[in-house]
Amino acid sequence: MKADTADKVIHYTGTELHTKGWQQEAALRMLMNNLHPDVAEHPDKLVVYGGIGKAARNWESFDAIVRSLKELENDETLLVQSGKPVAIFKSHTDAPRVLIANSNIVPAYANWDTFHELDKKGLMMYGQMTAGSWIYIGSQGIVQGTYETFAELGKQHFGGSLKGTITLTAGLGGMGGAQPLSVTMAGGVCIGIEVDETRIDRRIETRYTDVKTDSLDEAIRLAEEAKAEGKALSIGLLGNAADILPEMIARGFNPDVLTDQTSAHDPLNGYIPSGMSLEEAAELRDSNPEEYVKRSKASMATHVAAMIDMMDKGAVTFDYGNNIRQVAKDEGVERAFDFPGFVPAYIRPQFCEGKGPFRWVALSGNPEDIRKTDEVILREFSYNTHLCNWIKMAQEKIQFQGLPARICWLGYGERARFGKIINDMVASGELSAPIVIGRDHLDSGSVASPNRETEAMKDGSDVVSDWPILNAMINAVGGATWVSVHHGGGVGMGYSQHAGMVIVADGTKEAEARLERVLTTDPGMGIARHVDAGYDLAIQTAKEKGVNIPMMEG
Ligand code: NAD
């Protein structure tokens, strides 16, 4: 990080407040945490993850947000428009302290060209999902979801685990970096192709990847040896996926499992065209963005065509939420959608139960606080062996990045129960400071994304985006500490709308009531959304849990 940037991003920990209350303090610490050098991919550019997903529009806006949060009263609400603070209004103590809208564009204009034009004029930023809504917690944030996906794939296709299989993927960035660790956690071998060596090094430093090589021969040899021995191993292979996949096909190598997590959702900033060094790519991006996008999209088409070839030869292939199929389809790859997205293939049943990536962060900065909350999960949810195994594995294998945090997939009822326990622990002094509770926007009732979370909905409602908006409104009414509505996260401009929610457990009775409301309505929206689409599991869950859905059938 540059010196001037490092001066601005201060990583507050401990119990001393720098604001007028814990809710404002939580927003301040989480904004700073999103830009922690161990958390963000390019903190000097305010870029947190996912291509150009930013925490604030520019440094002036960042300074103004920090100033506003420090001055914000306990009955006021700060409004943030695409990373810029635009107003502070009197509200009330139970209202959100911050409301955020990022990257929203009127639908007929919602594409990257319009976005880049607005971005250049200083009118907008790309908020991704948790970047602009200040609840990104580094690669850990996605590890369990990625693990759940690979574990479910192992169950469906390989008799229970990925032992004795090779998974091929690309992109070891902020989120994609979770893939190698998740595959090895599920017992398999992973080759992760990554064009930027510094990204591989970072995954090795944090033990998300085991070894690195720039030789395709060596990567294949290491992978096949480990597969034969039934050993888990992850290999970071330096190279460009659009070049390496066809090369693998030429050599007769076929993986057992195949996916991709390059930032294909953003052809200008997220994907490196075939045959280019990083420096050449950066130069072309600046000098001739149109030519860059053309080459980038053509490379994605080559990449997807190779994936289809490998799928035809037997690889279990799925899209991992970066919209690469859509780009390839637009480029003329007719069979681009022949392989499914990960949500319909592996995740939707969890969404039907209101389950999704729930996370919490110790504002104290004290890892002991997270260890104590881990113990609560093991005690209170001991009936869920899968979840308990996850917590034990996470304790052993996952290094904290920035403020200590934990993630696990909890559903309706469980989230509210856990929130109350945490609040009680803060109240009793068992935890050294308040805890902030939030989630990814990739959750059961908070996103409309027809090539990802809402792909192939049973009733054909994939593109209906009323749901995330209702989700944001009910969470704001319930008293979440900050609520956000974004566009374009995960899959790029025009392809998604989604909402975020973060709430502070500060140990007060008021927080207890807010937690009960918000941690019920938030996963409740997931159940309602899937009941409405006609999923039996959601209907059964709604009945069992007593979710009141006026027109529920069955
Ligand atoms: P990132 O921008 O931090 O990382 C992308 C990585 O891909 C970079 O390291 C880049 O060097 C590499 N890359 C780009 N082009 C390449 C090429 N041609 N060959 C090899 N490597 C290449 O992004 P991220 O946060 O890791 O997210 C990756 C993608 O996954 C995004 O599109 C994001 O929206 C999506 N995503 C999916 C999920 C999910 O659960 N499915 C969750 C979060 C993000």
Residues whose N, C-alpha, C, O or C-beta is under 5 A from the ligand:
A	BS01	NAD	E41 Y49 G50 G51 A170 G171 L172 G173 G174 M175 G176 G177 I193 E194 V195 D196 R199 G239 N240 A241 A242 Q261 T262 S263 A264 H265 G270 Y271 I272 Y320 G321 N322 G490 V491
